[in-house]
């Protein structure tokens, strides 16, 4: 619900241009307004709102425009046609742009690709070469008195305060190694900062916590070291009093996991450090701080994954159970939490009341590629965007009770690239109490998938008391042979007599008349004409008929072996019984061979696992259980070989 008529707008970026949509009420649809600007362009790569919501910036392939949200008029334009990423400073006074680094004939060493502009004047205040696309963003203190970024593994600090040198000269430097990562915490002035240095030559990776400007080795507040870390993501709480470190390796050298190794560590500005305990093996899917800054949630483990809520001592406050999910989203007040499964999962969403530790509802948003809370804390948007998915693009607005408030299906031939809520300063919206009262929303345009498990047709017919063989069409008895002609069953291969063929009297299979009678065709019969066979044709017909008669006589001759074994009906029954016993023995032997091969394969797998164990590799629990069953498999194999 908007406060005092304040309604957040939706910035929509598509292959056709940039639009701003708005709604006039909670249950009112979102639509483009006449007073909101629209930019037609096919080359927009980025849009962003300032953290306080005063400005809106976007790229259109020609320049970067900054609009003032109070009247949606252009504040300034920046000459950056290739801008790929945009990011405002915490108070919105500066805008940073990044574009791909390129080398030209005029500038073989390359030109700067990271720029900082002053929003009020549109002037460029800083430029530097930043080749890395990941972790390109510069860091700011909350009051914008400190600007810092990592260039070539070295952290550079610029003092923008009253007596500082501004962007003209660095005030401090730390680091100097490769692939260092810097993160400045919010809230405090002067701020705390964390600096990560990757390990080299057998030394562990290390993350150190400082308070600016005390950046000497002896002035470290907290330090956390770890060996298994190719990359570290640093997440601060809103107050800047604690930081979570999500460490990960690309490859698990032990071979125990396909996803590599991941772990979560905690560092406090009081000097405390600890590892966050995870009670289920598998990857860490999501780590999110609550806006209250006193708790955080981790989604981890193999599917179905587990989600847990922790306090600042890294103790588990509450377990949300297991479900197919890999994302977590707090609203701006921290009283509502969404746990969802997107990407390769089907879009299952759970809504939780954090204070009561109670699930409010669940819903389905299939094929969603993004989810973002409205600043009012009551509604959120889900969207299907390109390039992740290029079909079925569109977005939906949901209420936290599970009601669908709005749906827009994007036109065919266009791609939806991004959806973003307008931001607002703290205090504009007030936290509302969570209500369990549900109201009815609109029906989705796409039908929901059936929640019932699939059952084959013959199972459904059996439940209804019907015979599947009579109702389900059976496969045809005729199959094409190698020549392409249809090959029928034995009965279908028997020739039917032609009623138009005159049957000649015969003795011992020979034609009495000695000549073949010509067959009158249907066309000739209609014309009243009679065809007469020539002597050569009669001779060929007699020869063919004689050959067929000889084959029939050979088929009618009794088989000596059959006559020797033929006797009374009791003898025939005994022979049939013997044949049945032989067939049964063949089936038993075949089944026994299958079991022997199956057990032998398991023993071979156990041998390989034991070799890996001898080499020092760490095995998983199911692999250790398999090794413990080796004696059982050996006994089973011995019993199978001794059985008749």
C-alpha positions as CSV (number, residue, x, y, z in Angstrom):
1,X,0.0,0.0,0.0
2,X,1.4,3.4,-0.9
3,X,1.8,6.1,1.7
4,X,0.3,9.5,1.1
5,X,-0.3,8.9,-2.6
6,X,3.3,7.6,-3.2
7,X,3.2,4.8,-5.7
8,X,6.4,3.2,-6.9
9,X,6.9,3.0,-10.7
10,X,8.2,0.1,-12.7
11,X,11.1,0.6,-15.1
12,X,10.7,-1.8,-18.0
13,X,13.6,-2.4,-20.5
14,X,12.8,-4.3,-23.6
15,X,14.1,-4.8,-27.2
16,X,11.7,-2.0,-28.3
17,X,12.7,0.6,-25.7
18,X,12.4,1.8,-22.1
19,X,9.1,2.4,-20.5
20,X,7.8,3.5,-17.0
21,X,4.6,1.9,-15.8
22,X,2.6,2.9,-12.7
23,X,-0.5,1.9,-10.8
24,X,-3.1,4.0,-9.1
25,X,-3.9,1.6,-6.3
26,X,-3.2,-1.8,-4.7
27,X,-5.7,-3.7,-6.9
28,X,-5.3,-1.4,-9.9
29,X,-3.4,-2.7,-13.0
30,X,0.0,-1.4,-14.0
31,X,0.1,0.5,-17.2
32,X,2.2,3.1,-19.0
33,X,1.1,6.6,-18.0
34,X,1.0,9.6,-20.3
35,X,3.1,11.7,-18.0
36,X,5.9,9.1,-17.8
37,X,8.6,9.2,-20.4
38,X,9.2,6.5,-23.0
39,X,12.4,6.0,-25.0
40,X,12.3,4.0,-28.2
41,X,15.7,2.2,-28.6
42,X,16.9,-1.3,-29.5
43,X,20.3,-0.9,-27.8
44,X,19.5,-0.2,-24.2
45,X,21.8,-2.3,-21.9
46,X,21.1,-1.0,-18.4
47,X,18.7,0.9,-16.3
48,X,18.9,1.9,-12.6
49,X,17.3,4.0,-9.9
50,X,19.3,5.9,-7.3
51,X,19.1,4.4,-3.8
52,X,17.0,7.3,-2.6
53,X,14.8,7.3,-5.7
54,X,15.6,10.9,-6.8
55,X,17.1,9.9,-10.2
56,X,16.6,7.3,-12.9
57,X,19.4,6.5,-15.4
58,X,19.4,4.4,-18.5
59,X,21.5,3.8,-21.6
60,X,20.1,4.0,-25.1
61,X,23.1,3.2,-27.3
62,X,23.8,6.8,-28.0
63,X,24.2,8.3,-24.6
64,X,23.3,7.8,-20.9
65,X,20.4,9.9,-19.7
66,X,19.7,10.8,-16.1
67,X,16.1,11.8,-15.3
68,X,14.8,13.5,-12.1
69,X,11.9,11.4,-10.8
70,X,10.1,14.5,-9.3
71,X,9.0,15.6,-12.8
72,X,10.6,12.9,-15.0
73,X,12.6,15.5,-16.9
74,X,16.2,15.0,-18.2
75,X,18.7,16.1,-15.5
76,X,21.8,15.6,-17.7
77,X,23.1,13.4,-20.5
78,X,26.5,11.6,-20.5
79,X,28.5,10.8,-23.7
80,X,28.8,7.1,-23.0
81,X,27.1,5.3,-26.0
82,X,28.8,1.9,-25.1
83,X,27.9,2.0,-21.4
84,X,27.1,-1.6,-20.2
85,X,26.7,-1.2,-16.4
86,X,25.4,1.8,-14.4
87,X,25.5,2.3,-10.6
88,X,24.6,5.3,-8.4
89,X,26.5,6.3,-5.2
90,X,24.6,5.8,-1.9
91,X,23.2,9.3,-1.9
92,X,22.8,9.6,-5.6
93,X,25.2,12.4,-6.2
94,X,27.5,10.4,-8.5
95,X,26.9,7.8,-11.3
96,X,29.5,5.2,-12.3
97,X,29.5,3.7,-15.8
98,X,31.4,0.7,-17.1
99,X,32.0,-0.5,-20.7
100,X,34.0,-3.2,-22.3
101,X,37.7,-2.6,-22.5
102,X,39.0,-2.2,-26.1
103,X,42.3,-1.5,-27.8
104,X,42.3,0.6,-31.0
105,X,44.9,1.7,-33.5
106,X,44.8,5.2,-32.0
107,X,45.2,3.9,-28.5
108,X,47.1,0.7,-28.5
109,X,47.3,0.7,-24.7
110,X,43.5,1.1,-24.4
111,X,41.4,3.9,-23.1
112,X,39.7,4.2,-19.7
113,X,36.4,2.2,-19.5
114,X,35.2,3.1,-16.0
115,X,33.9,6.6,-15.5
116,X,32.4,8.5,-12.6
117,X,30.2,11.5,-13.3
118,X,28.7,14.1,-11.0
119,X,24.9,14.0,-11.5
120,X,24.2,17.7,-10.6
121,X,26.5,19.0,-13.4
122,X,27.1,16.0,-15.6
123,X,30.8,16.5,-15.4
124,X,33.3,13.6,-15.6
125,X,35.2,13.5,-12.3
126,X,37.1,10.2,-12.5
127,X,38.3,7.7,-15.2
128,X,40.4,4.6,-15.0
129,X,41.0,1.3,-16.8
130,X,39.1,-1.5,-15.2
131,X,39.4,-4.6,-17.3
132,X,37.5,-6.9,-15.0
133,X,33.8,-7.2,-15.6
134,X,33.1,-8.9,-12.3
135,X,33.6,-6.8,-9.2
136,X,33.9,-3.7,-11.3
137,X,31.8,-1.5,-9.0
138,X,33.6,1.1,-6.9
139,X,32.9,1.2,-3.2
140,X,31.5,4.2,-1.3
141,X,31.0,5.1,2.3
142,X,27.3,5.8,3.2
143,X,27.9,9.6,3.4
144,X,30.0,9.5,0.2
145,X,33.1,10.9,2.0
146,X,35.2,8.0,0.8
147,X,35.6,6.5,-2.7
148,X,37.5,3.3,-3.2
149,X,38.1,0.7,-5.8
150,X,40.6,-2.1,-6.7
151,X,42.8,-1.7,-9.7
152,X,45.4,-4.4,-10.5
153,X,44.9,-6.1,-7.2
154,X,45.6,-2.9,-5.2
155,X,42.9,-1.0,-3.3
156,X,42.9,2.8,-3.9
157,X,41.2,5.2,-1.5
158,X,40.1,8.8,-2.3
159,X,39.1,11.1,0.5
160,X,36.2,13.3,-0.7
161,X,35.7,15.1,2.6
162,X,36.3,18.8,3.3
163,X,40.1,18.6,3.6
164,X,40.6,15.7,1.2
165,X,42.2,15.8,-2.2
166,X,39.1,14.5,-3.9
167,X,39.5,12.4,-7.0
168,X,42.8,14.0,-7.9
169,X,45.0,11.9,-5.6
170,X,44.8,8.8,-3.5
171,X,44.8,9.1,0.3
172,X,45.5,5.4,1.1
173,X,46.6,2.2,-0.6
174,X,46.6,-1.4,0.5
175,X,47.2,-4.8,-1.1
176,X,49.1,-5.2,-4.3
177,X,48.5,-8.8,-5.1
178,X,46.4,-10.3,-7.9
179,X,42.6,-10.6,-7.8
180,X,42.0,-8.7,-4.6
181,X,38.5,-7.8,-3.6
182,X,37.4,-4.8,-1.5
183,X,34.1,-4.1,0.1
184,X,33.2,-1.0,2.2
185,X,30.6,-1.5,4.9
186,X,27.5,0.9,5.1
187,X,26.3,2.9,8.1
188,X,29.4,3.9,10.0
189,X,31.5,7.0,9.5
190,X,34.4,6.4,9.2
191,X,33.4,3.1,7.7
192,X,34.7,-0.4,8.2
193,X,36.0,-2.3,5.2
194,X,36.9,-5.9,4.3
195,X,39.8,-6.7,1.9
196,X,40.3,-10.2,0.5
197,X,43.6,-11.5,-0.8
198,X,43.7,-14.9,-2.6
199,X,46.3,-17.5,-1.5
200,X,49.4,-18.3,-3.5
201,X,52.2,-20.9,-3.3
202,X,50.6,-22.9,-0.6
203,X,49.5,-19.9,1.5
204,X,45.8,-19.7,2.5
205,X,43.4,-17.1,1.2
206,X,42.7,-14.3,3.7
207,X,40.1,-11.7,4.4
208,X,40.9,-8.9,6.8
209,X,38.7,-6.3,8.5
210,X,39.8,-2.7,9.0
211,X,38.4,0.6,10.1
212,X,39.4,3.4,7.8
213,X,41.9,5.1,7.9
214,X,43.8,2.6,10.1
215,X,44.9,0.1,7.4
216,X,48.3,-1.1,8.8
217,X,49.0,-4.8,9.3
218,X,48.9,-4.3,13.1
219,X,45.6,-2.4,12.9
220,X,43.6,-5.4,11.7
221,X,40.3,-5.8,13.6
222,X,39.5,-9.3,12.5
223,X,41.0,-11.9,10.1
224,X,39.7,-15.1,8.6
225,X,41.8,-17.5,6.6
226,X,40.7,-20.4,4.4
227,X,42.4,-22.7,1.9
228,X,39.5,-23.7,-0.3
229,X,38.5,-20.4,-1.9
230,X,38.9,-19.5,-5.5
231,X,36.3,-16.7,-5.1
232,X,34.8,-14.8,-2.2
233,X,31.5,-12.8,-2.1
234,X,31.3,-10.3,0.8
235,X,27.8,-9.4,2.1
236,X,27.4,-6.6,4.8
237,X,24.4,-6.2,7.0
238,X,22.5,-2.9,6.8
239,X,24.2,-1.4,9.9
240,X,27.7,-2.3,8.7
241,X,28.5,-4.3,11.9
242,X,29.0,-7.7,10.4
243,X,30.0,-9.2,7.0
244,X,29.3,-12.7,5.6
245,X,31.9,-14.3,3.4
246,X,30.6,-16.8,0.8
247,X,33.7,-18.8,-0.3
248,X,33.7,-21.1,-3.3
249,X,36.0,-23.3,-5.4
250,X,35.3,-24.0,-9.1
251,X,36.4,-27.7,-8.8
252,X,36.4,-30.1,-5.9
253,X,39.8,-31.8,-6.2
254,X,38.6,-34.7,-4.1
255,X,35.9,-35.5,-6.6
256,X,33.2,-35.7,-3.9
257,X,31.1,-32.9,-5.4
258,X,30.2,-31.8,-8.9
259,X,29.6,-28.2,-7.7
260,X,33.0,-27.7,-6.0
261,X,33.3,-26.6,-2.3
262,X,31.3,-23.8,-0.8
263,X,31.3,-22.4,2.8
264,X,29.9,-19.4,4.7
265,X,32.0,-17.5,7.3
266,X,31.1,-14.5,9.5
267,X,33.2,-11.6,10.7
268,X,32.1,-9.0,13.2
269,X,33.4,-5.4,13.7
270,X,33.9,-6.5,17.3
271,X,36.6,-8.9,16.2
272,X,34.6,-12.1,16.3
273,X,34.9,-14.7,13.5
274,X,33.3,-18.0,13.0
275,X,32.2,-20.5,10.3
276,X,28.4,-20.8,9.7
277,X,27.4,-24.5,10.4
278,X,25.5,-26.2,7.6
279,X,23.7,-29.4,8.5
280,X,23.3,-30.7,5.0
281,X,25.9,-31.5,2.3
282,X,25.8,-29.8,-1.0
283,X,26.2,-26.3,-2.6
284,X,25.2,-23.0,-1.0
285,X,22.4,-21.6,-3.1
286,X,21.7,-18.2,-1.4
287,X,22.8,-16.1,1.5
288,X,20.8,-13.0,2.5
289,X,20.8,-10.6,5.4
290,X,17.6,-9.4,7.0
291,X,17.2,-5.6,6.8
292,X,16.9,-5.7,10.6
293,X,20.7,-6.6,10.5
294,X,20.4,-9.1,13.4
295,X,19.7,-12.3,11.4
296,X,20.4,-13.9,8.1
297,X,19.1,-16.9,6.1
298,X,21.1,-19.5,4.2
299,X,19.7,-21.9,1.5
300,X,22.0,-24.9,1.1
301,X,22.3,-28.6,0.3
302,X,21.4,-31.0,-2.5
303,X,17.9,-30.9,-3.7
304,X,15.5,-30.7,-1.9
305,X,17.6,-28.0,-0.3
306,X,17.4,-26.8,3.3
307,X,16.9,-23.3,4.6
308,X,17.9,-22.0,8.1
309,X,17.7,-18.7,9.9
310,X,20.8,-17.7,12.0
311,X,21.6,-15.0,14.6
312,X,24.8,-13.0,14.9
313,X,26.4,-15.8,16.9
314,X,25.8,-18.1,13.9
315,X,23.3,-20.2,15.9
316,X,20.3,-21.6,14.1
317,X,17.1,-19.8,15.2
318,X,14.7,-21.7,12.9
319,X,14.8,-24.3,10.2
320,X,12.4,-23.8,7.3
321,X,12.6,-27.5,6.3
322,X,13.5,-29.0,2.9
323,X,11.9,-28.0,-0.4
324,X,13.0,-27.4,-4.1
325,X,14.3,-23.9,-3.7
326,X,17.5,-21.9,-4.4
327,X,16.7,-18.3,-3.7
328,X,15.8,-16.1,-0.7
329,X,14.3,-12.6,-0.6
330,X,13.6,-10.4,2.4
331,X,11.2,-7.4,2.0
332,X,12.6,-4.0,3.0
333,X,11.4,-4.3,6.6
334,X,12.5,-7.9,7.2
335,X,9.1,-9.1,8.4
336,X,8.4,-11.2,5.3
337,X,10.7,-13.8,3.6
338,X,10.3,-15.5,0.2
339,X,12.0,-18.8,-0.4
340,X,11.8,-19.8,-4.0
341,X,13.1,-22.2,-6.6
342,X,14.0,-20.6,-10.0
343,X,16.3,-21.4,-12.9
344,X,16.2,-25.1,-13.4
345,X,13.4,-25.4,-10.8
346,X,9.7,-25.0,-11.6
347,X,9.1,-21.6,-9.8
348,X,7.9,-22.8,-6.4
349,X,7.4,-19.8,-4.0
350,X,7.0,-19.9,-0.2
351,X,5.9,-16.9,1.8
352,X,7.0,-16.8,5.5
353,X,6.1,-14.6,8.4
354,X,9.6,-14.1,10.0
355,X,8.4,-13.0,13.4
356,X,6.0,-15.9,13.9
357,X,8.1,-18.4,12.0
358,X,5.0,-19.4,10.1
359,X,4.4,-20.1,6.4
360,X,1.7,-17.8,5.1
361,X,1.1,-19.4,1.7
362,X,2.8,-20.9,-1.3
363,X,2.4,-20.2,-5.0
364,X,3.8,-21.0,-8.5
365,X,5.6,-18.6,-10.8
366,X,7.0,-20.9,-13.5
367,X,9.8,-19.8,-15.8
368,X,10.6,-16.7,-13.6
369,X,14.1,-15.3,-14.1
370,X,13.9,-12.5,-11.5
371,X,11.9,-11.5,-8.4
372,X,12.0,-8.1,-6.6
373,X,10.1,-6.7,-3.6
374,X,8.1,-3.5,-3.9
375,X,9.5,-0.9,-1.5
376,X,6.1,-0.9,0.2
377,X,6.9,-4.4,1.5
378,X,3.5,-5.8,0.6
379,X,3.8,-6.7,-3.1
380,X,6.5,-8.1,-5.4
381,X,7.2,-8.7,-9.1
382,X,8.2,-11.8,-10.9
383,X,9.3,-11.7,-14.6
384,X,10.4,-14.0,-17.4
385,X,13.1,-12.1,-19.3
386,X,15.6,-12.5,-22.1
387,X,18.3,-13.6,-22.7
388,X,17.6,-16.3,-20.1
389,X,14.3,-17.1,-21.8
390,X,13.4,-15.6,-25.1
391,X,9.8,-16.9,-25.3
392,X,6.9,-16.4,-22.9
393,X,8.3,-13.1,-21.7
394,X,6.2,-11.0,-19.3
395,X,5.8,-10.0,-15.7
396,X,3.4,-10.5,-12.8
397,X,2.6,-8.5,-9.6
398,X,1.7,-10.5,-6.5
399,X,0.4,-9.8,-3.0
400,X,2.2,-11.5,-0.2
401,X,-1.0,-13.5,0.6
402,X,-0.6,-15.2,-2.8
403,X,-3.1,-13.3,-4.9
404,X,-2.1,-12.3,-8.4
405,X,-2.8,-8.6,-8.8
406,X,-1.5,-8.0,-12.4
407,X,-0.1,-9.8,-15.4
408,X,1.4,-8.6,-18.6
409,X,2.3,-10.9,-21.4
410,X,4.9,-9.3,-23.6
411,X,4.1,-9.0,-27.3
412,X,5.5,-11.6,-29.7
413,X,8.5,-10.5,-31.7
414,X,9.8,-8.4,-28.7
415,X,11.9,-9.4,-25.8
416,X,11.5,-8.3,-22.2
417,X,15.1,-7.6,-20.8
418,X,14.5,-6.2,-17.3
419,X,12.0,-5.0,-14.7
420,X,13.0,-2.8,-11.8
421,X,11.1,-1.0,-9.0
422,X,11.6,2.6,-8.2
423,X,13.5,3.0,-5.0
424,X,12.7,5.4,-2.1
425,X,14.6,6.7,0.9
426,X,14.1,5.1,4.3
427,X,11.0,6.3,6.2
428,X,8.8,6.9,3.2
429,X,7.0,3.6,3.7
430,X,6.1,2.3,7.2
431,X,6.2,-1.4,8.2
432,X,2.7,-3.0,8.2
433,X,1.6,-5.8,10.4
434,X,1.4,-9.1,8.5
435,X,-2.2,-10.2,8.0
436,X,-3.4,-13.7,7.1
437,X,-6.5,-12.5,5.4
438,X,-6.5,-13.5,1.8
439,X,-8.3,-11.6,-1.0
440,X,-9.1,-12.9,-4.4
441,X,-6.8,-11.8,-7.3
442,X,-7.0,-12.3,-11.0
443,X,-6.7,-15.6,-12.8
444,X,-3.4,-16.2,-14.7
445,X,-3.7,-16.3,-18.5
446,X,-1.6,-19.5,-18.7
447,X,-3.2,-22.6,-17.2
448,X,-1.4,-24.1,-14.2
449,X,0.3,-27.5,-14.6
450,X,-1.5,-30.4,-13.0
451,X,-0.3,-31.3,-9.6
452,X,-1.3,-35.0,-10.0
453,X,1.3,-37.5,-10.9
454,X,1.2,-38.9,-14.4
455,X,-0.4,-42.3,-14.8
456,X,-0.3,-44.4,-18.0
457,X,-3.6,-45.0,-19.8
458,X,-3.9,-48.7,-18.9
459,X,-3.5,-47.8,-15.2
460,X,-6.3,-45.3,-15.4
461,X,-8.6,-47.9,-17.2
462,X,-7.8,-50.6,-14.6
463,X,-8.9,-48.2,-11.8
464,X,-12.2,-47.7,-13.7
465,X,-12.7,-51.4,-14.0
466,X,-12.2,-51.5,-17.8
467,X,-10.1,-53.9,-19.9
468,X,-7.2,-52.0,-21.4
469,X,-6.6,-54.6,-24.2
470,X,-10.1,-54.0,-25.6
471,X,-10.0,-50.2,-25.4
472,X,-6.4,-49.2,-26.2
473,X,-5.5,-49.6,-29.9
474,X,-3.1,-52.5,-30.4
475,X,-0.1,-52.3,-32.8
476,X,-0.8,-53.4,-36.3
477,X,0.2,-57.0,-37.2
478,X,1.8,-56.0,-40.5
479,X,5.3,-54.8,-40.5
480,X,7.4,-53.6,-43.4
481,X,10.1,-55.9,-44.6
482,X,13.5,-54.9,-45.9
483,X,12.1,-54.4,-49.4
484,X,9.6,-51.8,-48.1
485,X,6.6,-54.1,-48.6
486,X,4.3,-54.9,-45.8
487,X,4.8,-58.3,-44.2
488,X,1.7,-59.9,-42.7
489,X,1.1,-62.8,-40.3
490,X,1.0,-66.4,-41.3
491,X,-2.8,-66.4,-41.9
492,X,-2.6,-63.2,-43.9
493,X,0.0,-64.7,-46.2
494,X,-2.3,-67.5,-47.3
495,X,-3.7,-66.8,-50.8
496,X,-7.5,-66.3,-51.1
497,X,-9.1,-67.9,-54.1
498,X,-9.9,-65.5,-56.9
499,X,-13.6,-65.9,-57.8
500,X,-12.9,-64.9,-61.4
501,X,-10.5,-67.7,-61.9
502,X,-12.0,-70.8,-63.4
503,X,-11.0,-73.9,-61.4
504,X,-9.8,-76.7,-63.7
505,X,-10.3,-80.4,-62.7
506,X,-7.0,-82.0,-61.8
507,X,-5.6,-85.5,-61.0
508,X,-2.6,-85.7,-58.7
509,X,-2.2,-82.0,-59.0
510,X,-2.0,-82.1,-62.8
511,X,-4.3,-80.2,-65.2
512,X,-6.6,-82.6,-66.9
513,X,-6.9,-80.6,-70.1
514,X,-3.1,-80.2,-70.2
515,X,-3.4,-76.5,-71.1
516,X,-4.0,-73.5,-68.9
517,X,-7.2,-71.6,-69.2
518,X,-6.7,-67.9,-69.8
519,X,-8.0,-65.5,-67.2
520,X,-10.2,-62.8,-68.3
521,X,-9.3,-59.4,-66.9
522,X,-11.9,-57.1,-65.4
523,X,-11.4,-54.5,-68.1
524,X,-11.7,-57.0,-70.9
525,X,-14.8,-58.5,-69.4
526,X,-16.4,-55.0,-69.3
527,X,-15.5,-54.6,-73.0
528,X,-16.9,-58.0,-73.9
529,X,-13.4,-59.2,-75.2
530,X,-11.8,-62.6,-74.3
531,X,-8.1,-63.0,-74.1
532,X,-6.6,-66.2,-75.5
533,X,-3.3,-67.7,-74.0
534,X,-0.5,-68.4,-76.4
535,X,1.3,-71.8,-76.4
536,X,4.4,-70.4,-74.7
537,X,2.2,-68.8,-71.9
538,X,0.4,-72.2,-71.4
539,X,3.7,-74.0,-71.1
540,X,5.1,-71.5,-68.5
541,X,1.8,-71.7,-66.5
542,X,2.0,-75.5,-66.5
543,X,5.6,-75.5,-65.4
544,X,4.9,-73.0,-62.5
545,X,1.8,-75.0,-61.4
546,X,3.8,-78.2,-61.4
547,X,6.5,-76.7,-59.2
548,X,3.9,-75.4,-56.7
549,X,2.3,-78.9,-56.6
550,X,5.6,-80.5,-55.9
551,X,6.2,-78.1,-53.0
552,X,2.8,-79.0,-51.5
553,X,3.5,-82.7,-51.8
554,X,6.8,-82.3,-50.0
555,X,5.1,-80.4,-47.2
556,X,2.4,-83.1,-46.9
557,X,5.1,-85.9,-46.5
558,X,5.4,-87.1,-42.9
559,X,8.7,-86.3,-41.1
560,X,10.5,-89.5,-40.2
561,X,11.6,-88.1,-36.9
562,X,8.1,-87.0,-36.1
563,X,6.7,-90.5,-37.0
564,X,9.3,-92.1,-34.7
565,X,8.3,-89.9,-31.8
566,X,4.6,-90.0,-32.6
567,X,2.4,-92.3,-30.6
568,X,-0.6,-92.0,-28.4
569,X,-1.9,-88.7,-27.0
570,X,-0.2,-89.5,-23.7
571,X,3.2,-89.7,-25.5
572,X,2.6,-86.4,-27.1
573,X,1.8,-84.8,-23.7
574,X,5.0,-86.2,-22.2
575,X,7.0,-84.7,-25.1
576,X,5.4,-81.3,-24.6
577,X,6.2,-81.5,-20.9
578,X,9.8,-82.2,-21.6
579,X,10.0,-79.2,-23.9
580,X,8.4,-77.0,-21.2
581,X,10.9,-78.1,-18.6
582,X,13.8,-77.4,-21.0
583,X,12.4,-73.9,-21.7
584,X,12.0,-73.2,-17.9
585,X,15.6,-74.2,-17.3
586,X,16.8,-71.8,-20.0
587,X,14.8,-69.0,-18.3
588,X,16.3,-69.9,-14.9
589,X,19.8,-70.0,-16.3
590,X,19.3,-66.6,-18.0
591,X,18.0,-65.0,-14.8
592,X,20.9,-66.5,-12.8
593,X,23.5,-65.1,-15.3
594,X,21.9,-61.6,-15.0
595,X,22.2,-61.8,-11.2
596,X,25.8,-62.9,-11.4
597,X,26.7,-60.1,-13.8
598,X,24.9,-57.6,-11.5
599,X,26.8,-58.7,-8.4
600,X,30.1,-58.8,-10.2
601,X,29.6,-55.2,-11.4
602,X,29.0,-54.1,-7.8
603,X,32.2,-55.9,-6.6
604,X,34.2,-54.2,-9.4
605,X,32.8,-50.8,-8.3
606,X,33.8,-51.5,-4.7
607,X,37.3,-52.4,-5.9
608,X,37.6,-49.0,-7.6
609,X,36.3,-47.2,-4.6
610,X,38.9,-48.9,-2.3
611,X,41.7,-47.9,-4.7
612,X,40.5,-44.3,-4.5
613,X,40.4,-44.6,-0.7
614,X,43.9,-45.9,-0.6
615,X,45.1,-42.9,-2.6
616,X,43.8,-40.6,0.1
617,X,40.6,-39.4,-1.7
618,X,37.6,-38.5,0.6
619,X,34.6,-40.7,-0.2
620,X,31.0,-39.8,0.3
621,X,28.7,-41.6,2.8
622,X,26.9,-43.7,0.2
623,X,30.3,-44.8,-1.2
624,X,31.5,-45.9,2.2
625,X,28.3,-47.9,2.8
626,X,28.8,-49.6,-0.5
627,X,32.3,-50.7,0.5
628,X,30.9,-52.1,3.8
629,X,28.7,-54.5,1.8
630,X,31.5,-56.2,0.0
631,X,31.3,-59.4,2.2
632,X,27.6,-59.6,1.5
633,X,28.1,-59.4,-2.3
634,X,30.9,-62.0,-2.2
635,X,28.6,-64.5,-0.4
636,X,25.8,-63.8,-2.8
637,X,28.1,-64.4,-5.8
638,X,29.3,-67.7,-4.3
639,X,25.8,-68.9,-3.7
640,X,24.8,-68.1,-7.3
641,X,27.7,-70.0,-8.7
642,X,27.0,-73.1,-6.5
643,X,23.3,-73.2,-7.3
644,X,22.2,-75.5,-10.1
